[in-house]
Amino acid sequence: MNRTEAFLILGIEMTKEEKAIKAAYRERLVKTNPEDDPQGFKRPASMRRR
């Protein structure tokens, strides 16, 4: 996954502002139920590792 794809998944504009990225990441995890969408739940976690 490249940087552009990561921001598309998070649903935010490309930014270097760490606070905005972390907030979008948290929102994404809260909205995604791992039982309903296991791949969708793993996607933000894989972005965080990069």
N, CA, C and O of each residue as an XYZ file, in Angstrom:
200
protein
N       0.844     -1.166      0.000
C       0.000      0.000      0.000
C       0.895      1.236      0.000
O       1.848      1.335      0.772
N       0.568      2.160     -0.872
C       1.375      3.382     -0.913
C       0.712      4.482     -0.075
O      -0.385      4.299      0.454
N       1.373      5.583      0.031
C       0.912      6.695      0.870
C      -0.456      7.237      0.425
O      -1.304      7.545      1.262
N      -0.663      7.349     -0.869
C      -1.927      7.863     -1.391
C      -3.082      6.948     -1.012
O      -4.140      7.418     -0.593
N      -2.883      5.649     -1.158
C      -3.924      4.684     -0.788
C      -4.247      4.768      0.702
O      -5.408      4.667      1.099
N      -3.231      4.950      1.511
C      -3.441      5.042      2.960
C      -4.338      6.225      3.309
O      -5.236      6.097      4.140
N      -4.103      7.369      2.686
C      -4.931      8.535      2.975
C      -6.344      8.365      2.433
O      -7.297      8.860      3.035
N      -6.493      7.682      1.321
C      -7.833      7.401      0.801
C      -8.612      6.509      1.761
O      -9.796      6.741      2.003
N      -7.963      5.504      2.301
C      -8.620      4.612      3.251
C      -9.017      5.373      4.517
O     -10.100      5.156      5.062
N      -8.149      6.255      4.979
C      -8.464      7.037      6.172
C      -9.520      8.102      5.894
O     -10.174      8.588      6.816
N      -9.682      8.460      4.634
C     -10.698      9.448      4.264
C     -10.294     10.880      4.570
O     -11.145     11.725      4.848
N      -8.989     11.154      4.518
C      -8.514     12.516      4.762
C      -7.578     12.946      3.640
O      -7.081     12.126      2.869
N      -7.351     14.256      3.573
C      -6.406     14.806      2.608
C      -4.986     14.428      3.032
O      -4.721     14.196      4.212
N      -4.081     14.369      2.061
C      -2.682     14.081      2.390
C      -2.136     15.213      3.252
O      -2.254     16.391      2.915
N      -1.540     14.824      4.367
C      -1.001     15.794      5.303
C       0.167     15.182      6.058
O       0.293     13.961      6.148
N       1.007     16.031      6.589
C       2.098     15.559      7.439
C       1.746     15.768      8.910
O       2.532     15.434      9.796
N       0.566     16.321      9.162
C       0.136     16.595     10.530
C      -0.223     15.289     11.242
O      -1.268     14.689     10.988
N       0.654     14.874     12.121
C       0.523     13.579     12.800
C      -0.770     13.491     13.616
O      -1.382     12.426     13.698
N      -1.177     14.586     14.207
C      -2.394     14.606     15.030
C      -3.630     14.268     14.189
O      -4.495     13.516     14.639
N      -3.718     14.811     12.990
C      -4.858     14.551     12.099
C      -4.849     13.099     11.617
O      -5.904     12.474     11.506
N      -3.680     12.574     11.336
C      -3.561     11.192     10.869
C      -3.985     10.232     11.979
O      -4.734      9.286     11.737
N      -3.505     10.477     13.186
C      -3.860      9.608     14.314
C      -5.354      9.661     14.608
O      -5.963      8.638     14.922
N      -5.946     10.846     14.508
C      -7.386     10.986     14.760
C      -8.182     10.209     13.715
O      -9.150      9.530     14.058
N      -7.790     10.298     12.452
C      -8.480      9.563     11.392
C      -8.311      8.062     11.571
O      -9.241      7.294     11.324
N      -7.142      7.652     11.994
C      -6.848      6.241     12.257
C      -7.763      5.713     13.363
O      -8.356      4.644     13.226
N      -7.875      6.466     14.457
C      -8.740      6.056     15.569
C     -10.194      5.968     15.126
O     -10.887      5.006     15.457
N     -10.658      6.960     14.385
C     -12.044      6.954     13.885
C     -12.305      5.723     13.028
O     -13.346      5.077     13.149
N     -11.372      5.415     12.184
C     -11.510      4.262     11.291
C     -11.615      2.952     12.082
O     -12.438      2.095     11.760
N     -10.783      2.801     13.113
C     -10.821      1.590     13.924
C     -12.128      1.469     14.702
O     -12.654      0.368     14.862
N     -12.649      2.582     15.184
C     -13.905      2.566     15.937
C     -15.070      2.173     15.033
O     -15.973      1.458     15.466
N     -15.059      2.628     13.798
C     -16.161      2.364     12.865
C     -16.122      0.959     12.270
O     -17.140      0.464     11.787
N     -14.959      0.316     12.301
C     -14.806     -0.983     11.652
C     -14.877     -2.099     12.683
O     -14.062     -2.154     13.604
N     -15.851     -2.985     12.529
C     -16.005     -4.124     13.424
C     -15.181     -5.292     12.880
O     -15.401     -5.720     11.747
N     -14.240     -5.812     13.664
C     -13.376     -6.882     13.162
C     -14.131     -8.174     12.844
O     -13.672     -8.971     12.026
N     -15.279     -8.388     13.483
C     -16.059     -9.591     13.191
C     -16.789     -9.476     11.861
O     -16.952    -10.474     11.158
N     -17.228     -8.277     11.508
C     -17.952     -8.060     10.257
C     -17.021     -7.895      9.060
O     -17.327     -8.338      7.953
N     -15.894     -7.257      9.298
C     -14.966     -6.937      8.203
C     -13.521     -7.106      8.679
O     -12.846     -6.115      8.956
N     -13.035     -8.361      8.779
C     -11.682     -8.571      9.300
C     -10.595     -7.887      8.473
O      -9.642     -7.353      9.041
N     -10.716     -7.891      7.149
C      -9.703     -7.237      6.308
C      -9.759     -5.718      6.476
O      -8.725     -5.050      6.500
N     -10.962     -5.184      6.592
C     -11.107     -3.744      6.793
C     -10.513     -3.295      8.104
O     -10.008     -2.177      8.212
N     -10.568     -4.163      9.110
C      -9.994     -3.838     10.409
C      -8.475     -3.906     10.359
O      -7.797     -3.116     11.015
N      -7.938     -4.837      9.590
C      -6.481     -4.995      9.488
C      -5.841     -3.894      8.652
O      -4.677     -3.552      8.858
N      -6.592     -3.344      7.719
C      -6.042     -2.343      6.797
C      -5.435     -1.141      7.520
O      -4.287     -0.796      7.240
N      -6.158     -0.485      8.444
C      -5.530      0.649      9.133
C      -4.308      0.233      9.956
O      -3.345      0.992     10.057
N      -4.342     -0.950     10.534
C      -3.187     -1.415     11.313
C      -1.960     -1.574     10.438
O      -0.845     -1.269     10.861
N      -2.162     -2.053      9.217
C      -1.014     -2.213      8.314
C      -0.457     -0.861      7.897
O       0.741     -0.744      7.636
N      -1.299      0.159      7.828
C      -0.829      1.496      7.485
C       0.027      2.060      8.614
O       1.015      2.753      8.373
N      -0.361      1.758      9.833
C       0.348      2.318     10.982
C       1.771      1.796     11.062
O       2.669      2.501     11.522
N       1.980      0.571     10.619
C       3.305     -0.032     10.681
C       4.271      0.589      9.696
O       5.477      0.390      9.838
N       3.815      1.318      8.721
C       4.686      1.890      7.684
C       5.245      3.204      8.077
O       5.995      3.810      7.311
